[in-house]
Amino acid sequence: MSYIAKTIPVMKMRKTLLGLASATLLMTSFASHARAVEVQEVTSDGGITAWLIEDHLNPLLTVDFAFKGAGSATDPEGKGGLANMVSGLIDEGAGEMDSQTFRTEMEDRSISISFDAGRDDFSGSMVTLTRERDTAIDLLRLALTEPRFDDEAVERIRAQVISGLRRAENDPGDIAGKAFFKSIFGDHPYANPVSGTMASVSSLNANDFREFVRHAMARDNLVIGVAGDITAEELGPLLDEAFGGLPDKSDLPAIPEVTPKFGGIEVIQQDIPQSQAVWGQKGIARKDPDFYAAYVMNYILGGGGFSSRLTEEVREKRGLAYGVYSYLADMDKAELITGGVATRNDAIGQSLSIIGDEWQKMKDKGVSQEELDNAKSYLTGAFPLRFTSLDNLSGMLVGMQMQDLGKDFLDKRNTLVEAVTLDDVNRVASELLDPANVTVTVVGKPEGDLAF
């Protein structure tokens, strides 16, 4: 988790309003069924490639992009939180414009530019009205190639990050998540929090930020997705304008290979009335042929909200917790099936026991045909709703490229889900689920014995 809050909240509101405006018209085209979506591959004269979905229903344009391998896992020793700090600073003034001037220009023109750092990658997004796209592209160019890292902005963002880290010291969810990752990843960079530590963040300076930009942001690790009111012919020159000034090659350390270690229960004592638990086991790669069977299986187990077995057993039948969930996490160097629950100290033991029983039951007995049919019906019916905002579409285009899913993924995805059979799900559940090797981290003051 990263801790950066921008000082002009209206920016987030602007982006939300732009998204809602686009959703209103896009719903007409997409909500009833997934129409055939044409994904175009556009290569500029300068050799920069982007995937594009044209949609001229609304005068909006969204651009999402990512720099592969440039996330917090590459933060140098002692400089944890570097990528995260850059994500908060890179749009805080660029070129001749200081922070206030830069952000006022965006606000006055209803332009949103934002950045984010994950463990594996560094990403960004731009949303603009069509009439302002030239200005928006120029501001994006400046942020990527001429960030200022002025003292005032650095100290303001640093204070925000440190404030978030200080709050996290007493937040059971943050404590549990960090301890869980440390438990399974040990000395690997994935074990380090994206936001760093108070000591590491305090030591970062403008030279560190400039070095990150110089080494991490280049054309060879850049992935771009564009959606909205623009043609392929119009997009090419804008790609060169926004990204053409980046170096040809990135210079980043490779994230080392890792085999997570699973098993055991760790309790971190905290004098609070409610315990927070995080658990996980080995997962499945996105490219694995059995991924969709695992995806459907997890929906039935804990990913389907009120439709899941975990919610039914823990919340609906027994009222032990407000929410309980599981999900598939696919990082570049590791795959997890992980989940969480929060409940009273006197109920956490029973909750974990029930969750473990459901894990074992699905492994041993699988799912029913009715459960499978209901899951596939929801997963295929809900998929078109992801198309109801342009920033969702451009973000999906980036994800499709990052995961090498192919330009036809939007058209074939539901077919892949529909093709999952009962035998597929039950075989994968039997092979993948491993309740004997689940790591559990509990923060709170749990009462009684704990077992998964």
Long-range contacts (C-beta under 8 A, 24 or more apart in sequence): 1-168, 1-174, 1-177, 1-193, 1-194, 1-195, 2-84, 2-87, 2-88, 2-116, 2-117, 2-161, 2-164, 2-194, 2-195, 3-84, 3-160, 3-161, 3-163, 3-164, 3-165, 3-167, 3-168, 3-195, 4-84, 4-85, 4-87, 4-88, 4-157, 4-160, 4-161, 4-164, 5-160, 5-164, 6-88, 6-114, 7-103, 7-156, 8-103, 8-107, 10-107, 11-103, 11-106, 11-107, 11-112, 11-114, 12-112, 14-107, 14-110, 14-111, 14-112, 15-112, 15-114, 15-127, 15-391, 18-60, 18-110, 18-112, 18-127, 18-129, 19-127, 19-389, 19-390, 19-391, 20-389, 21-58, 21-60, 22-57, 22-58, 22-60, 22-228, 22-389, 22-390, 23-388, 23-389, 25-57, 25-58, 26-55, 26-57, 26-58, 26-387, 26-388, 26-389, 26-390, 27-388, 28-57, 29-55, 29-57, 29-387, 30-384, 30-385, 30-387, 30-388, 31-384, 31-385, 31-388, 32-384, 33-384, 34-383, 34-384, 34-387, 34-410, 34-411, 34-414, 36-411, 37-387, 37-410, 37-411, 39-397, 39-400, 39-407, 39-408, 39-410, 40-232, 41-407, 42-226, 42-232, 42-235, 42-236, 42-239, 43-236, 44-235, 44-236, 44-237, 44-239, 44-240, 44-244, 45-236, 45-237, 45-240, 46-239, 46-240, 46-244, 47-219, 48-219, 48-222, 48-224, 48-239, 48-240, 48-243, 48-244, 49-224, 50-224, 50-225, 50-226, 50-235, 50-239, 51-224, 51-225, 51-226, 51-397, 51-400, 51-401, 51-407, 52-225, 52-226, 52-227, 52-230, 52-232, 52-235, 52-397, 53-226, 53-227, 53-228, 53-393, 53-394, 53-397, 54-228, 54-229, 54-230, 54-231, 54-232, 55-227, 55-228, 55-229, 55-390, 55-393, 56-229, 58-228, 58-229, 58-390, 59-129, 59-130, 59-131, 59-229, 60-127, 60-128, 60-129, 60-130, 60-228, 60-229, 60-390, 61-126, 61-127, 61-128, 61-129, 61-130, 61-133, 61-136, 61-226, 61-227, 61-228, 61-229, 61-230, 61-390, 62-125, 62-126, 62-127, 62-226, 62-227, 62-228, 62-390, 62-391, 62-393, 62-394, 63-125, 63-126, 63-127, 63-140, 63-224, 63-225, 63-226, 63-242, 63-394, 64-123, 64-124, 64-125, 64-126, 64-224, 64-225, 64-226, 64-391, 64-394, 64-395, 64-397, 64-398, 65-123, 65-124, 65-125, 65-222, 65-223, 65-224, 65-225, 65-243, 65-398, 66-121, 66-122, 66-123, 66-124, 66-222, 66-223, 66-398, 66-402, 67-121, 67-122, 67-123, 67-216, 67-217, 67-218, 67-221, 67-222, 67-223, 67-250, 68-120, 68-121, 68-221, 68-222, 68-223, 68-402, 69-120, 69-121, 69-221, 69-250, 69-252, 69-254, 69-255, 69-332, 70-121, 70-122, 70-216, 70-217, 70-221, 70-250, 70-252, 71-117, 71-118, 71-119, 71-120, 71-121, 71-122, 71-194, 72-117, 72-118, 72-119, 72-189, 72-192, 72-193, 72-194, 72-196, 73-119, 73-120, 73-189, 73-190, 73-192, 73-255, 74-189, 74-216, 74-252, 74-253, 74-255, 75-189, 75-192, 75-196, 78-200, 78-203, 79-196, 79-200, 79-203, 79-204, 79-208, 80-192, 80-193, 80-195, 80-196, 80-197, 80-200, 80-201, 81-161, 81-193, 81-194, 81-195, 81-196, 81-197, 81-200, 81-201, 81-204, 82-196, 82-204, 82-208, 82-209, 82-212, 83-117, 83-122, 83-194, 83-212, 83-216, 84-117, 84-161, 84-194, 84-195, 84-196, 85-157, 85-158, 85-161, 85-196, 85-201, 85-204, 85-209, 86-115, 86-117, 86-122, 86-209, 86-212, 86-213, 87-115, 87-116, 87-117, 87-122, 88-115, 88-157, 88-160, 88-161, 89-147, 89-149, 89-153, 89-154, 89-157, 89-209, 90-115, 90-143, 90-144, 90-147, 90-213, 91-115, 91-143, 91-147, 92-147, 92-148, 92-149, 92-150, 92-153, 92-156, 92-157, 93-147, 93-148, 93-149, 93-150, 93-153, 94-139, 94-142, 94-143, 94-146, 94-147, 94-148, 95-142, 95-146, 95-148, 97-142, 98-148, 98-150, 98-152, 99-148, 99-150, 99-152, 99-153, 102-139, 102-142, 102-143, 105-135, 105-139, 106-139, 109-135, 109-136, 111-135, 111-136, 111-139, 113-139, 113-140, 113-143, 115-143, 117-194, 118-194, 119-189, 119-190, 119-194, 119-331, 120-255, 120-331, 120-332, 121-402, 122-216, 122-217, 123-398, 125-391, 125-394, 125-395, 127-390, 127-391, 130-228, 130-229, 130-230, 133-230, 133-238, 137-238, 137-241, 137-242, 138-241, 140-242, 141-241, 141-242, 141-243, 141-245, 144-213, 144-217, 144-242, 144-243, 144-245, 144-246, 145-245, 145-246, 147-209, 147-210, 147-213, 149-206, 149-209, 149-210, 151-206, 154-205, 154-206, 154-209, 158-201, 158-202, 158-204, 161-195, 161-196, 161-201, 162-198, 162-201, 162-202, 164-195, 165-195, 165-196, 165-197, 165-198, 165-201, 166-198, 168-195, 170-270, 172-270, 172-272, 172-274, 172-275, 172-276, 172-342, 172-443, 172-444, 173-276, 173-340, 173-342, 173-443, 175-268, 175-270, 175-276, 175-443, 176-268, 176-276, 176-277, 176-278, 176-340, 176-441, 176-442, 176-443, 177-278, 179-266, 179-268, 179-441, 179-443, 180-278, 180-279, 180-280, 180-338, 180-439, 180-441, 183-261, 183-264, 183-266, 183-439, 183-441, 184-260, 184-261, 184-262, 184-280, 184-336, 184-439, 185-258, 185-260, 185-334, 186-261, 188-256, 188-258, 188-333, 189-255, 189-256, 190-258, 190-331, 190-333, 190-334, 214-247, 214-251, 215-250, 215-251, 215-252, 216-250, 216-252, 217-246, 217-247, 217-250, 218-246, 218-247, 218-248, 218-249, 218-250, 218-251, 219-243, 219-246, 219-247, 219-248, 219-249, 220-248, 220-249, 220-250, 221-250, 221-252, 222-246, 223-398, 223-401, 223-402, 224-398, 225-393, 225-394, 225-395, 225-396, 225-397, 225-398, 225-399, 225-400, 225-401, 226-394, 226-397, 227-390, 227-391, 227-393, 227-394, 227-397, 228-390, 228-394, 255-332, 255-333, 256-333, 257-333, 258-333, 258-334, 259-334, 260-334, 260-336, 261-439, 262-434, 262-437, 262-438, 262-439, 263-436, 263-437, 263-438, 263-439, 264-439, 264-440, 265-439, 265-440, 265-441, 265-442, 265-450, 265-451, 265-452, 266-439, 266-440, 266-441, 266-442, 267-442, 267-443, 267-446, 267-450, 268-441, 268-442, 268-443, 269-444, 269-445, 270-443, 270-444, 270-445, 271-445, 272-345, 272-444, 272-445, 273-344, 273-345, 273-445, 274-342, 274-343, 274-344, 274-345, 274-444, 275-342, 275-343, 275-344, 275-345, 275-348, 275-442, 275-443, 275-444, 275-445, 275-446, 276-340, 276-341, 276-342, 276-442, 276-443, 276-444, 277-340, 277-341, 277-342, 277-348, 277-351, 277-352, 277-440, 277-441, 277-442, 277-443, 278-338, 278-339, 278-340, 278-440, 278-441, 279-338, 279-339, 279-340, 279-352, 279-355, 279-438, 279-439, 279-440, 279-441, 279-452, 280-329, 280-336, 280-337, 280-338, 280-339, 280-438, 280-439, 281-336, 281-337, 281-338, 281-433, 281-434, 281-435, 281-437, 281-438, 281-439, 282-335, 282-336, 282-337, 282-432, 282-434, 282-437, 283-328, 283-329, 283-330, 283-334, 283-335, 283-336, 283-337, 283-338, 283-432, 284-328, 284-330, 284-335, 284-337, 284-428, 284-432, 285-330, 285-335, 286-330, 286-335, 286-403, 287-403, 287-404, 290-424, 290-428, 290-432, 292-416, 292-417, 292-419, 292-420, 293-420, 293-424, 293-425, 293-427, 293-428, 294-328, 294-337, 294-428, 294-432, 295-328, 295-379, 295-417, 296-372, 296-375, 296-376, 296-379, 296-417, 296-420, 296-425, 297-362, 297-367, 297-425, 297-428, 297-429, 297-432, 298-326, 298-327, 298-328, 298-337, 299-375, 299-378, 299-379, 300-362, 300-367, 300-371, 300-372, 300-375, 300-425, 301-326, 301-358, 301-359, 301-362, 302-326, 302-327, 302-339, 303-327, 303-328, 304-375, 304-378, 307-374, 307-375, 307-378, 309-358, 309-362, 310-339, 310-355, 310-358, 313-354, 313-355, 313-358, 314-341, 314-351, 314-354, 314-355, 318-350, 318-354, 320-344, 320-347, 320-350, 320-351, 320-354, 321-347, 321-351, 324-351, 324-355, 330-403, 337-432, 337-433, 345-444, 345-445, 345-446, 345-447, 346-447, 346-448, 348-442, 348-444, 348-446, 348-447, 348-450, 349-446, 349-447, 349-448, 349-449, 349-450, 349-451, 352-440, 352-442, 352-450, 352-451, 352-452, 353-451, 353-452, 355-452, 356-435, 356-438, 356-451, 356-452, 359-433, 359-435, 359-438, 359-452, 360-433, 360-435, 362-429, 362-433, 363-429, 363-430, 363-433, 363-434, 363-435, 364-430, 366-422, 366-425, 366-426, 366-429, 366-430, 367-422, 367-425, 367-426, 367-429, 369-422, 372-420, 372-422, 372-425, 376-417, 376-418, 376-420, 379-417, 380-414, 380-417, 380-418, 383-413, 383-414, 383-417
